[in-house]
Amino acid sequence: MTKAPVLTPQADDFPRWYQDVIAKAELADNGPVRGTMVIRPYGYGIWERMQLEMDARIKAAGARNAYFPLFIPQSYLAREAEHVEGFAPELAVVTHGGGKQIEEPVVVRPTSETIINEYFAKWVQSYRDLPLLINQWANVVRWEMRPRVFLRTTEFLWQEGHTAHATAEDARDYAARIHRDVYGDFMVNTLAIDVVLGRKSPAERFAGAINTLTLEAMMSDGKALQMGTSHELGQNFARAFDTRYLAADGGRELVWQTSWGSSTRMVGGLIMSHGDDNGLRVPPRLAPVQAVVLAIKDDEAVLAKVREIGAALTAAGVRTEVDDRTDTPFGRRAVDWELKGVPVRVEVGPRDLAAGTAMLARRVPGGKAPVAIDALPGLLPGLLEEDQALLLRQSRERREARTTEVRTVPEAVEVAAAGGWARIPWADLGAEGEARLAQDAVSVRCLVAEDGSVPESDDAPGTIAVVGRAY
């Protein structure tokens, strides 16, 4: 009798495989309120590594971390009409507190443009106060009708940046810098996901923005996932909140603004981009645990050696965990670590010890081979970099192989239905064609220039629409 697989195969049911990975790799559980999630320690460890890497890049771009309240007066959102209209269906509103109805309803933070602008208007007095560059790590609530853990949840974790600038050019350049140097660099060089950097079509822009820059990734099933966005807000919020500064010439000018964010949705992207039928494959630069050293048997000499190897690998700069839980069968432990996607397993038993070797199992390319124990500290850092590069290459090759050049809406729909992306000239598609795509649950993921760069405007000559089905 054939043994049932630990996970539903991707080819059989990709959504079920995704849920299986989350459960079996102990990443998260559904929360008690529909659409919420409990992030388990291993899943949160991955998010912490994302935070660490992102936070360093955000600070290198000049922004500083702050914190703003979870509750926002409902009247704040009403000041920017397009913004409140865009978020109205997703809002959670508190009307009672302390056992009685409160004087003004408050909104549970869906995003913080409005409350941050209330304080920007107080803090910005002169051109000397600009640019004002703020980032916040927080939770937000957007009432979700079709929740899916990490991808679409009513409450999720994220970072949101908000900035004020003296000129439109400075704001535009800073939004592009975040898009490229923070998000793009992190997703390509740490997550090993080959994202496409582009601008959203007017219909897909953030509510209240004059331009939205996006990063789109192709998942293993060919669908797109928006991994992060950076918005030029123009002066819409500055005008609504009267955020002005005293210019060098003595005039009073409205600031120009940006906002930008990425969230725990990136964990979902990590799963669906790199995972296989054996579970997660975590990029080594991101992995909370890059190598696990397993004792095969309860043998004093073996236990001593795995701890010694663990210390040596840690000293070599490898994030290492020692698994000496010999009261749990070795096979079960090995499968658990494989499900969690730890890049390297070092397995040591009495026979290995006698031979002076360990069995080295690599999660990303697969395969096992004996390696001299003394060679491990010098060998593993290079192997981890090889595996990092392999994941990025596989992500890029998948996107390139499943992207097709088309000229008509029916062709684009056909490509998307087959599990791929279509590239169609924006001049051939336009807003009318975009609306026709939506009838088949296909959307314009982003607009790019012919050479793959970000176009300067929606109607720049040669602009290409990247089209597909999305999460």
C-alpha positions in Angstrom: 0.0 0.0 0.0 1.4 3.4 -1.0 2.0 5.7 1.9 0.1 9.0 1.7 2.3 12.1 1.1 2.8 14.5 4.0 1.7 17.4 1.8 -0.9 17.6 -1.0 1.1 17.7 -4.2 1.2 21.1 -5.8 0.0 19.7 -9.1 -3.1 18.2 -7.5 -4.3 21.2 -5.5 -2.1 24.2 -5.1 -4.3 26.0 -2.6 -4.5 22.9 -0.4 -0.7 22.4 -0.7 -0.3 26.0 0.5 -2.5 25.4 3.6 -0.7 22.1 4.3 2.7 23.8 4.3 1.6 26.5 6.7 0.2 23.8 9.1 3.0 21.2 8.7 5.9 23.6 8.8 4.3 25.2 11.9 4.1 28.7 10.4 0.7 29.9 11.5 -2.8 29.0 12.6 -6.2 30.6 12.0 -7.2 33.0 14.7 -10.4 32.9 16.6 -12.0 35.8 14.6 -12.5 35.1 11.0 -9.7 36.5 8.9 -7.1 36.7 11.7 -4.0 34.6 12.2 -1.8 33.3 14.9 1.8 33.4 13.7 3.8 30.6 15.3 7.4 30.9 16.5 9.0 29.5 13.3 6.8 31.7 11.0 7.5 34.7 13.2 11.2 34.0 13.1 11.0 34.3 9.3 9.1 37.6 9.6 11.7 38.8 12.1 14.4 38.2 9.6 12.4 40.1 7.0 12.0 43.0 9.4 15.7 43.0 10.2 16.8 43.1 6.6 14.1 45.6 5.6 14.7 47.9 8.5 18.4 48.2 7.8 17.6 49.2 4.2 14.9 51.7 5.3 17.3 53.3 7.7 20.0 53.4 5.0 17.5 55.4 2.9 17.3 58.0 5.8 14.0 57.1 7.4 13.6 56.8 11.1 11.1 54.6 13.0 8.2 56.0 15.0 4.8 54.8 16.2 1.3 56.2 15.8 -2.0 55.2 17.4 -4.0 52.2 16.3 -7.2 54.2 16.6 -7.9 57.0 14.1 -10.8 59.5 14.4 -13.3 58.7 11.6 -13.3 62.4 10.7 -9.6 62.2 9.7 -10.4 59.7 6.9 -13.2 61.9 5.6 -10.8 64.7 4.8 -9.4 63.1 1.7 -12.4 61.9 -0.4 -10.6 59.4 -2.7 -8.8 57.8 0.2 -11.9 57.3 2.4 -13.8 56.0 -0.6 -11.1 53.5 -1.4 -10.9 52.1 2.1 -14.6 52.4 3.1 -15.5 48.7 2.4 -12.6 47.5 4.5 -12.9 49.6 7.6 -13.5 48.3 11.1 -15.1 51.1 13.2 -15.3 51.3 17.0 -18.5 52.9 18.2 -18.5 51.9 21.9 -15.9 52.0 24.6 -16.0 51.8 28.4 -19.5 50.4 28.3 -21.0 53.4 26.4 -21.2 54.9 23.0 -18.2 57.1 22.3 -18.6 60.7 21.0 -16.9 60.2 17.7 -16.5 56.7 16.1 -12.8 55.7 15.6 -11.4 53.6 12.8 -9.0 50.7 13.6 -5.9 51.6 11.5 -6.2 50.4 7.9 -3.2 52.6 6.9 -1.8 55.7 8.6 -1.7 58.5 5.9 -4.4 60.5 7.7 -3.2 60.3 11.3 0.4 60.9 10.3 -0.5 63.9 8.2 -2.3 65.4 11.3 1.1 65.4 13.0 3.2 66.2 9.9 1.1 69.4 9.8 2.3 70.2 13.3 5.9 69.2 12.9 6.7 70.8 9.5 7.2 74.5 9.9 10.1 75.4 7.6 12.0 74.1 4.6 14.7 73.2 7.2 12.3 70.5 8.5 12.3 68.7 5.1 12.5 66.1 4.0 10.7 64.4 6.9 11.2 60.6 6.6 9.2 58.4 9.0 8.6 54.6 9.0 6.3 52.6 11.3 6.3 48.8 12.1 2.7 48.1 13.1 -0.4 46.0 12.6 -3.4 47.1 10.5 -6.9 46.0 10.0 -8.8 45.7 6.7 -11.9 43.7 6.9 -11.3 40.8 4.5 -14.2 38.9 2.9 -12.1 36.0 1.5 -9.2 35.5 4.0 -6.2 33.3 3.3 -3.4 33.1 5.9 -0.5 35.5 5.1 -2.0 36.5 1.8 -5.2 38.2 2.8 -6.0 38.5 6.5 -8.2 41.0 8.3 -5.3 41.9 10.6 -1.7 41.7 9.3 1.7 43.0 10.2 3.6 45.5 8.1 5.8 48.5 7.8 4.5 51.7 6.4 6.7 54.7 5.5 5.5 58.2 5.2 7.5 61.2 4.0 7.1 64.9 3.3 9.3 66.8 0.8 9.8 70.4 -0.5 9.4 69.5 -4.2 7.6 67.1 -6.4 10.9 65.9 -7.8 12.3 65.1 -4.4 9.2 63.1 -3.5 9.2 61.3 -6.8 12.9 60.4 -6.5 12.4 59.1 -2.9 9.4 56.9 -3.8 11.6 55.4 -6.6 14.5 55.0 -4.2 12.4 53.0 -1.8 10.9 51.0 -4.6 14.3 50.1 -6.0 16.9 50.2 -3.2 14.7 49.0 -0.3 12.1 46.7 -1.7 13.7 45.6 -5.0 17.1 44.9 -3.4 15.6 43.0 -0.5 13.3 40.8 -2.6 15.9 39.9 -5.1 19.0 39.6 -3.0 17.4 38.3 0.3 14.1 36.6 -0.7 15.6 35.4 -4.0 12.4 36.3 -5.8 12.7 37.7 -9.2 10.2 40.6 -8.9 9.2 42.8 -11.7 9.4 46.5 -10.9 6.8 48.7 -12.5 4.1 51.3 -12.1 0.4 50.6 -11.5 -2.2 51.5 -14.1 -4.4 54.5 -13.1 -7.2 52.0 -12.2 -5.0 50.1 -9.8 -3.4 53.0 -8.0 -3.5 53.4 -4.2 -6.5 55.5 -3.1 -5.3 59.1 -3.0 -2.1 58.6 -4.9 -0.9 60.2 -8.1 1.4 57.3 -8.9 1.9 53.8 -7.4 5.1 51.8 -8.0 4.8 48.1 -7.4 6.8 44.9 -7.2 5.1 41.8 -8.8 6.3 38.3 -8.3 5.2 35.1 -10.2 4.3 32.2 -7.9 4.8 28.6 -8.7 1.3 28.3 -10.1 1.8 31.2 -12.5 -0.3 33.7 -10.5 1.0 37.1 -9.6 1.5 38.4 -6.0 2.0 42.1 -5.3 4.9 42.1 -2.8 5.1 45.8 -2.0 4.2 49.3 -3.2 5.6 52.8 -3.1 3.3 55.7 -3.7 3.6 59.3 -4.8 0.8 61.1 -3.0 1.4 64.5 -4.6 -0.2 67.2 -2.5 -3.6 65.5 -1.9 -3.1 64.8 1.7 -1.0 68.0 2.3 -4.0 70.0 1.0 -6.5 68.1 3.1 -4.5 68.6 6.3 -2.9 71.9 5.4 0.6 70.6 5.7 2.7 73.6 4.7 6.2 74.9 5.1 7.9 78.3 5.1 10.0 78.3 1.9 13.4 80.0 1.7 11.8 82.9 -0.3 9.3 83.5 2.6 6.3 81.9 0.9 4.0 79.2 2.4 4.1 76.0 0.3 2.3 72.7 0.5 4.6 69.7 1.0 4.8 66.8 -1.5 4.5 63.3 0.0 5.1 59.6 -0.4 3.9 56.5 1.4 5.1 52.9 1.0 4.6 49.5 2.6 5.2 45.8 2.6 3.7 43.2 4.9 3.5 39.6 6.1 2.1 38.9 2.6 5.8 38.4 1.8 5.8 35.2 3.9 3.0 33.9 1.6 5.1 34.9 -1.4 8.1 33.1 0.0 6.1 29.9 0.4 4.5 30.0 -3.0 7.6 31.1 -4.9 10.1 28.6 -3.5 8.1 25.8 -1.9 7.9 22.3 -3.4 6.1 19.0 -2.6 8.4 18.5 0.4 7.6 21.8 2.0 9.3 25.2 2.3 12.7 26.1 0.8 13.9 29.1 2.7 16.6 31.3 1.0 19.8 31.0 3.1 20.3 34.7 3.5 16.8 34.9 5.1 16.6 31.7 7.0 16.4 32.0 10.8 18.2 28.6 10.9 20.6 28.1 8.0 21.9 24.7 9.3 20.6 22.1 11.7 22.9 19.5 13.2 21.1 16.3 14.0 22.1 13.5 16.3 20.9 10.2 14.8 21.2 8.2 17.9 21.3 8.6 21.7 25.1 8.1 21.9 27.3 10.2 24.2 30.0 10.6 21.7 27.6 11.5 18.9 25.8 14.1 21.1 29.1 15.6 22.1 30.2 15.8 18.4 26.9 17.4 17.1 27.2 20.1 19.8 30.8 20.7 18.8 29.9 20.9 15.1 27.1 23.4 16.0 29.5 25.6 17.9 32.0 25.5 15.0 29.4 26.4 12.4 28.1 29.2 14.6 31.6 30.6 14.9 31.9 30.4 11.1 28.9 32.8 10.9 26.3 30.1 10.1 22.9 30.4 12.0 22.9 27.0 13.4 20.6 24.9 15.6 21.5 21.6 17.3 18.8 18.9 17.3 19.7 16.4 20.0 16.1 15.3 20.7 16.9 11.6 20.4 13.7 10.7 22.2 12.0 11.6 18.9 12.7 9.3 15.9 15.4 10.6 13.6 13.2 10.1 10.5 10.4 12.3 11.9 12.9 15.0 12.9 14.5 15.0 9.4 11.1 15.3 7.7 10.1 18.2 10.1 13.3 20.2 9.2 12.7 19.5 5.5 9.2 20.8 5.8 10.5 23.9 7.4 12.9 24.4 4.5 16.1 24.8 6.5 18.8 25.0 3.8 21.3 22.5 5.3 21.0 19.4 7.5 24.1 17.9 9.0 23.4 14.3 10.2 25.7 12.5 12.5 25.5 8.9 13.8 28.0 6.4 15.3 29.1 5.2 11.9 29.7 8.8 10.6 31.6 9.6 13.8 33.9 6.5 13.3 34.6 7.7 9.7 35.1 11.3 10.7 32.3 12.4 8.4 28.8 13.7 8.5 25.9 13.3 6.1 25.2 16.7 4.4 21.6 17.1 3.1 20.9 20.3 1.1 17.3 21.4 0.9 17.4 23.7 -2.1 19.0 21.6 -4.8 18.3 18.3 -2.9 20.6 15.4 -2.4 22.8 14.0 0.4 26.5 13.3 0.5 29.1 12.5 3.2 31.5 15.3 4.1 34.5 15.4 6.4 33.4 16.9 9.7 36.4 19.2 9.9 35.6 20.6 6.5 32.1 21.8 7.4 32.8 25.3 8.8 34.8 26.2 5.7 32.4 24.5 3.3 28.9 25.6 4.4 29.1 29.4 3.8 29.9 28.9 0.1 27.2 26.2 -0.3 24.6 28.5 1.2 25.5 31.2 -1.3 25.2 28.7 -4.1 21.7 27.7 -2.9 20.7 31.4 -2.6 21.7 32.0 -6.2 19.9 28.8 -7.4 16.6 29.9 -5.9 16.8 33.3 -7.6 17.8 31.7 -10.9 14.8 29.3 -10.7 12.5 32.2 -9.9 13.7 34.2 -12.9 13.6 31.2 -15.3 10.0 30.4 -14.3 8.9 33.9 -14.9 10.7 34.2 -18.3 9.4 30.7 -19.4 5.8 31.5 -18.6 5.6 35.1 -20.0 4.2 35.5 -23.5 4.1 38.5 -25.8 0.5 39.2 -27.1 -1.4 41.9 -28.9 -5.1 41.3 -28.0 -7.3 40.9 -24.9 -8.4 37.4 -25.8 -4.8 36.3 -26.2 -3.9 37.8 -22.8 -6.8 36.0 -21.1 -5.8 32.7 -22.7 -2.2 33.1 -21.4 -3.4 34.0 -17.9 -5.9 31.1 -17.8 -3.0 28.7 -18.7 -1.0 29.9 -15.7 1.2 32.5 -17.1 1.7 36.2 -17.7 1.1 38.2 -20.9 2.9 41.3 -22.0 0.8 43.5 -24.2 1.5 47.1 -25.4 -0.4 49.5 -23.2 -1.3 51.5 -26.4 -3.2 48.3 -27.6 -4.8 47.6 -24.3 -5.7 50.9 -22.5 -8.3 51.4 -19.9 -11.1 49.9 -22.0 -9.1 46.7 -22.6 -8.2 46.6 -18.9 -11.9 46.6 -18.0 -12.5 43.7 -20.4 -9.7 41.7 -18.8 -11.4 42.2 -15.4 -14.4 40.3 -16.6 -12.2 37.2 -16.8 -10.6 37.8 -13.4 -7.4 39.0 -15.1 -5.7 42.3 -14.2 -2.9 44.6 -15.2 -0.2 43.8 -12.7 2.0 46.7 -13.7 3.3 48.9 -16.5 6.9 48.6 -17.6 9.1 50.1 -20.3 10.2 47.9 -23.3 13.6 47.5 -21.7 12.1 46.3 -18.4 12.6 49.6 -16.5 9.9 51.7 -14.8 8.2 54.1 -17.3 8.1 57.7 -16.3 4.4 58.1 -17.1 1.4 55.9 -17.8 1.3 56.8 -21.5 5.1 56.9 -22.1 5.9 55.6 -25.6 6.5 51.8 -25.7 4.9 51.1 -22.3 4.0 47.4 -21.8 1.3 46.1 -19.6 2.1 42.9 -17.6 -1.1 41.0 -17.3 -2.1 37.9 -15.3 -4.3 36.4 -12.6 -3.3 37.4 -9.1 -3.7 36.6 -5.4 
